[in-house]
């Protein structure tokens, strides 16, 4: 009964124009860049705003919470009203929130502005994935999603590198003005390139289903979708734990300058890019399921090594080695887990994208403050959190294998 009223999954291999694909990939990267570009400025913000390290880290947590709820809001909204309108409104409001963040006089206002920035910026991430689902299917969609996952996955690692280069000449407010300029570019790109991809007839079909009490969220009960979404989100949380703690681990404990901190992030970014490229090639001969399992297993091993180094009192610079391995392995995890999750719910790919993205950043928001509980002179909370979420990611993956 339900299948008669649900929109059919795309069956064509229609091509997406290169310009549109570039814009959609950039939309997926805007929020991660806005998340992490200002990370090297955390110590400076702590001093200038007369705030604690925990309060400054809350600006990151607030942004991640905004991304979480924003995806849950804009994803279903675009199913009902179309893609382009909510996308433009979200981008415009993101610009306004970015202005408030860059001019915030107090830590409280900055936290609130960052939440609004994340909430409105989420429109680009979740609707961009929905646009691809509207326009194409099969192999073409898989390649497009892989590109978006690569860009959005690498962006959180590259952004602190760029921030490390910018924080000295511009200060933390200048870095947030750069984020505002990126939001403006996002708005201009949407207006110039993105056209409506969700026809009125399909919207009417979805609204009729809703009137009969059939929710698109019901399709997400698939065990395969749930298992791979959890593996994706917990795997991503490994990287978010590291990103949140990294300004203090690298600059305070290891003793790197902001420039060196940015270079260290650049090395991790290259590792993740290289592994992503290898994963893309291996996909031709090895299944996504097997590649995902390998990535999760290597990540768990790396986090256990990190915990052992911390507990045994090893020199702090050694922490950088297992951290590099854990971050690089995201190249095996993010794209493969997303492809497996969304392929399990082809009739609700937009809502599935919202659920996956919301859980991704919701867990990231939960993890971020935990890594700072011990203060800025210990890596033990970071190691414990990374091991915990790595184990949970592997457990979710294995549970999905048993029921598939």
N, C-alpha and C positions, 0 to 999 in steps of 0.2 A: 504493500500500500504506500509506503513512504517513498519508494523509488519513483513512483509515477509523478510525484509532485516536486522532486528534487531536480535541480539543474543537472544536465548530463555533463559528464567529464569531457574535457577536450579530447578529440581523437585525431585532429589534424597535426601535421608537422609544419605549421605555418612559420615563416621566418619573422623575426622581430627586427625592425630597422636598427642598424648599428647605433645611431644617435639615441634612440629610445633606450636601448640596452645600456649604453653608457650612463645616461641620466638615472635609470633605475638602479644601477650598481652604485652610483654616487649617493643616491638617496639612502641606500642601505648603510653607507659609510658615515653619513653626517652625524647621526646620534653617537656612534662609538667614538668618533673624533671629538665631539663635544664632551664626551664623558672623560676623556683622558688627556686632552691637549694641555690642560692646566695642572696636571699632577706634579710636575717638577716645581711648581710654585707653592706647594703646600707649606713648606717651612716659612716662606716669605709671608703668606697669608696669615699664618698663625701669629706672626709678630705684628703685622700692620693692623689686623682686625682685633688684636688682643683676645684671641680665642684659643681654646685648647686644641690639641691635635685631634681629639675625638670630634669636636665641633666642626672642624674643617673637613674631616672625613665624612661628616654627615651631609655635606654638599654633594658628595659623590653618591651617597645612599639615596638622597632625595631625588637626584636625577634618575637613578635606576628605578626607583618606585614610580616616577612619572612615566618612564618608558613602559613599565609593566602595565599600568592602568590605561595609558594612552593607546597601546595596541589593542587592548580589550574593547576600548571605546570606538576607535576609528575603523577597525576591521569590520565588525558587524554593521557600523554606520554606512560604510562604503558599499556593503551588500544591498542596503535598502535605498540609498540615495545616489549611487554611482561613485566612480573613483575620483574624477577630476575635481569636483566641488570640494569634498572634504580634504583632498590633498592640498589644494590651494589655501583653504582656510587654515589648515594645520600649519603650513609653512609660514603664512603671514603672522599668525599668533606666536610662532617660534621666534621670528625676528623680534617681535615686541618683548618677549620674555628675555631674549638675549641682551637687549638694551638695558633692561632692568638689572640683570645679573652683572653686567660690566660696570654699572654705576652704583651698585648696592653699597650703602654707607655702613651697614652692620652685618654681622654673620647671620642673624635671623632672616633679614631680607634676602640675603644671598641664597640661603637654603630654600626659601619659598620660591625665588625666581628660578633656581635650578630645577625644582620639581615641575614648575610650569613649562620650562624649556624641554624637559624630557617628555612630558605628557604630549605636547604639541609636536615635537620632533618625531615622535613615534609614528605619526601619520605616514611619513615617507617610507619607513621600514615596512610596515605591515601592508600598506596599499600597494607599494611597489611590487611585492611578491604576488599580490592578487592580480595586478595588471598582467603579469606574465601568465598566470593561470587562465586569465580571460582570453589571451591572444593565441596561445599555442599549447601544445601537449607533446607527449612522447619524448624523443631524444632532444629536440630543440629546447623544451622546457627544462629538461635535466641539465643541459649545458648552461642555460641562463641562470638557473638556481645555483649551480656550482660557482659561477662567476660572482654572484651576489654574496654567497657565503664566504668566498675567498676574500673579497673586498671588505666585508663587514667583520670578518674574523681577523684580518691582518691590521685593519685600522686601529684597534685598541692597542696594538703593540707598537705601531709606527708613530702614533700621535704623541706619546710621551717623548719620543726622540725629537720630534719637531718642537715640542714644548720646551725641551731642554735647550734648544738653540734660540728660542724666542724669549724665555723668561728673563734673561739678563738684560737685553736691550729694551724690552717692552714692559717688564713688570707683569704681575698677575692680571691687572686690569687690561693691559694691552693684549694679553693672550686671550682674554674673554671677548675683547673687541674683534679679534681674529675669528673667534667662533661666531660672532654676530655677522661678520662679513660672509662666512660660509653659509649661514642661514639665508642671507639675502641671495646668494648665488643659487641656493636650492630653490627659492621661490621663483627666480627668473627662469631657471631651467624648466621647472614644471609648467609655467605659463607658456613658454616657447615651444616645448617639445611634446609634452604628455597630452594626449587626447583621450576622450571618454572611451573606455574599452568594455564597459559593463552595460549592455543595451537595455532599453526600457522594458522590453519583453521579459528578459531574464530577471530583472528586478521585480516585475509584477509576479512572476512565478514564485520567487522567494517569499514575497510578501503574502501571497496566497497560502503558501505552506505554513508560514507563521500564524496566519489567521486560523488554520486548522489545528494549531497546537504543535506543529512539527518544527522543532528547533534545529538549526544547522549544527548546534553543539552536540546533538545526539550522535552524529556520525563519528565523533571523537572518542567513542567508547571502545573503538578497536584496540585490542590488546597490543597489536604490533605498533600502532601509532603511539600509545601510551609508553611502551617500553623504550622505543627509540627517542621519543621526546624527552623522557627522563634521562636517558643516556646523554643526549645532546646538552640538556640544561646543566646536569651535574658536571659533565666534562667541561663545559664553558665556565662553570664556577671555579674550577681549578685555576684558570687564567685570571678570573676576576679577583680571586683571593690574592694572587701574586701582584696584580696591577694595583690594588688598593694599598698593599703593604710596601710596595717597592720604593716609594720616595724615602721612607725611613730606613728600610733594610739596606738599600744601595748607598744612600747619601750619609746616613748617620752611622750605621754599623760597619759597612764596608769602607766608607770614607770617600766616595766618589763626589766630584763636583757636579753641578747641574749638567754641564756639557758632557762629562764622562757618563753620567747617568743616562743621558739621551743616546749616547753611543752604545751602551750596554743594551738598551731597548732595541736599537737598530740591529744588533747581532741576533737577538731573539727573533726579530721580525724576519730577517733573512732565513733563519732556520725554519720558521713556519711557512714562508713562501716556498722554500725548496721542497719541504715535505708535501705541501699542497700540490706542487707541480708533479712530484713523484706519484702521489695518490691519483691524480688525474690520468696519468699514463697507465698505472697499474689497474685502473678500473676496466680497462679493455680485456684483461686476462684474469683478474681476481675480483670476486664479488664485493659489493659495498659492505655487506655484512661481515665478511672476513677482515676487510681493511679496518672497519670500525672496531672490531674485537682486538686487532693488533694494536691500534692506537690507544685504546683504553687500557690494555695490559701494560704497555710501555709507560703510560702516564702513571699508573699505580706504582710501578716499580720505581720510577723517578721520585715520586713523592715520599716513598718509604726510605729511599736513600737520603733525601733531605731531612726527614725526621731523625734518622740515625746520626747525621752530622750535627744537628742542633743539640740533641740529647748528649752526645759525647763531647761537646765543647770544641768542635773543630773550628778552625779559622773561618771568619764570616765570608771571605772571598770564595771559599769552596762551595757555598750555597748556590752560587751562580751556575754551577755545572748541572745539577739535577733540575734547577728551575728552567734552564735552557731546553733540556730534553722534554720536560712537561709542556712547555709552551709550543715547541716545535711539533709535538704530537697532535696539537689541535688541527694541523693540516690533514690528519687522517680522520679526525673525529667530526668536525663541524659539517662539512659538505656531505659526507656519507650518511651521518645520522639524519640530517634534514631530508635528504632524498628518500631514505627509507621511511621516515615518519609521514611525509606528505604523499608518498605513493600509496600509503595505506588508506588515505581518505580522499580519493580523487574527486568526489562529488562535493566536498566541503573544503577545498584547498585554501580558500581565503580565511575561513574560520580556523582551520587547522594551523595556518600560518600565525594567526593571532594567538592561539593557545600556546604554540611553541615559543614564540617570541616573548609572551608575557611570563611564562615560566622561566625562560632563560634569564631575563633581567630581574624577575622577582627573587630568584635564588641568588643572583648576583648582589642584589640589594641586601639580602639577609647575611651573605657572607662578608661583605665589605667591612662592617663595623667589628666583626668578630676578630679579625686579624690584628686589630689594634688594642685588644683588651689588656695585653701585658705591657703596654707602653712602647716607646720607640727604640728601646735598647735590647729587645729580645725577638727572636724569630720563632719561638716555640708555638705561639698561637697560629701563626701562618702555616707552619709545618703540620700541625694537628688538623687544621681546617682543610688543607690541601689533600692530606691522606684520606680524611673522612669522605669528602665529596668524590674523590677518585674511586674509592671502594664502592660508594653508592652508584656511581655511573656504571661501573663494571657489573654490579649486581643487577641493575635494571636491564642491561643488555642481555645478560645470561638468562634472566627470567623471561624475556621476550623470546629468546631462542627456544626455551622449553615449551612455550605455548604455541609457537608457530608451526 
